[in-house]
């Protein structure tokens, strides 16, 4: 599973190709950028160029700066509900799709940050996409939400990468979030004690995840 995941990851939509020093980007060919511009417009091309620059500059940075760079970049993408963007009630976009259309909802941010950090060498074991219940200020009821969480070591309090509260925060300071379950390419975990602990319940067989991976 891990080997197949890594192979799939490095050929996301045939995005990454060998480039020459003359190109504006380090990891995306001029030919691919032209294809993106033709299909999605000049603004989409610009988003890919900016993303590539962020990824390239983050490679040599420490983990906290990697987290911040990735979190800040993706949080600049517009928030729009799936029904507006994809005409579907629930659609998990690939990072390529998210960046191409320039809009998405909470799971799209979390997924894009997850793949970006994996590309920057962060181990899968340290990252989980976490389904939470979010209680916004002044609201009576919780709403479904997704964030990315980073664990420096097993059992450590994770850092939350979120598109609502855009600053990196320790999970213990996010009293507005109630974790329900989390997942990555290796498995699925059920949250316990309001997310203070979790238990692995098996492999990641989430339908939306499998559908998204099939498009990578």
N, C-alpha and C positions, 0 to 999 in steps of 0.2 A: 504493500500500500504506500509506504513512504517513498520507495523508489519511483513508483508510477506517478505519485504526486509531484515529485521534484522534476521529473521529465516533462509533465504537463505544464508545470509552472514556468519553466524556461522557454516554452514555445507559445505563451499566451497570445492567441490570435495571430501568430506569426509576426508579432510586433518587433521582437528584438532580432536584429540582423547585424552583420559585420559592417562597420562604418569606416570611412576614411577621415583623416584629420581635417579635410576641407569641409566636412559637414558641420552644421550648427549643433548637432546633438551627438552624444557619445554612444548611445545604445540603439538609436532608431535611425534607419537609413533615410536618405532624402526621398528615395522612391516611395517608402512607406508613408512618409509625411505628406507627399503629394496625393497619395491614395486617400489618406484621411481627410485632407482638405477638399478633395473632389466629392467625397461621399458625405462629409459632415460639416464642411465649411471651414473658412480660415480661422475662426475663433477656436474650433476644435484643434486644429493644427497647433495654434499657439499654446493651448493647454498642454498638449503632449510635449512641446519643447520646454515649457516651464517645469513640467514634471520630471523630465529627463535631467534638467539642470539641478533640481533639488536632490534627485537620487545620486547623481554624480558627486555633488558637493558633500553629501552625507556619508559617503563610504568610509572616509577616514575619521569620522567623529566618534565620540563616545556614545554609549547607549542612550543617555538622557537627551542628547542633542539629536540623535536619530529619531527618537520618539517624538520630540517637539517638531522637527522639520516635517516629518510625515503627517503628524496630526494637524499642523498649521496649514499645510498645502491642501489636503483633502477637505478640510473644513471651509475652504474658500469656494468650493463648488456649491451651486445653488441647491437648496432643499425643495424638492417637489414630490408629491405622493405618487405611488406607482400607477394609480388610476389615471393620473394626468400624463405621466411620461410614457408608460407602456400600455395603457388601456387595460390594465389587469389589476385585480385587488391586491395581489401579493406577488412580486417579481424580484428575485435576487439577481442583480446585474453583475456581470464580470467587471473587473477594473477597466478593461478596454471599453466596454459598453458605457460605463458610468462616465468616463472621461470623454468619450466621443459625443454623447448627448449633452453633457455638462449639467446634469441634474439627477437627483435621486433622493432616496430616503434613508433612514437610519442604518438599515442593514448594508446598504451600498457603501456608506462611509466606513463601517466596521470592516467589511470584506476588503475594500481597497487598501485600507491601512494595514491589514493583516498581510496581504500579498506583497505590499511594498516593503514591509519590514523583513519578510522572509527573503526577498530579493537582496536586502542589505545584510543578510547573513545572520539574522536573529533566529535562533532555534525554534522550531515549531512547538517544542515542549514549554516554551516560555510565553506563548501567545494563546489566548482564547477569545473567541467571539462570544460575548455574553448577552443572553436574553434577560432583560430586566423589566421591572415595573417602575415607571418613572412618575413621581408625584411633583408636578410643577407648583411653584408658589401661587397661592390663591386658588388652586384647584381642589375640588373635593375628592375626585376619583383618580386613581392611577391609570397610566396608559402604557401600552406595550412599547418597548424601546430596545435598541441594541447598541452595544458599545464594544470596543476592543479592550482587553485587559492584558497587561504585561506583568509577568511574575519573574522577579530577579532570581529567585531560587524556589524550590518546592516548599509550599507552606507559607511563603512570604505574603505580606499584604500587597495586592496588585496595584499597579498604576492604571488609572482609567483614561482611555482616549475616547473622547465623546464629541459629537457635533452639536450638542445642546449647550452644555457647559464646556467651552472650548479650551479651557486651561487643563494641563495635566494635573490630576489629583489622585491622592491615595484613596482607595476604595472606602477606607474607614471614615473619610471626611465627606463622602457623598451620601448623606443621610436621605437624599431624595431618590436613591436607587435601591431597589430590592431585587437582588439576583434570583433567578429562577433556574436556569441551566446555562451551561457553557459548552463550547465545542471548538475543535480544530480538526486538522486532517487526520489526527491520530485517534480521536474518540469523542465521547459525550459525557459530561459531568452534570450531576444534579446538585444544586446548591442546598446547603444545610445551614441552620442557625443564621438566617438572613444573610447568607453568603460568606460567613466567617469560615466555614469549612465546605468541602464538597466531596462527593464520592463518584468515582467513575462507574458509569452504568453500562458501558459497552462501546461499540464502534459508532462512528458518525454515519447514520443511515437516514439523516434528515432529507426529505424529498426535495426541498428547495435547494439544498446544498448539492445534491447529486445532479439536479437539473443544471445548476450553474456550472458545475465542474464539467459537464458534458459539452458545454459551449466553449470551454477553454482549449 
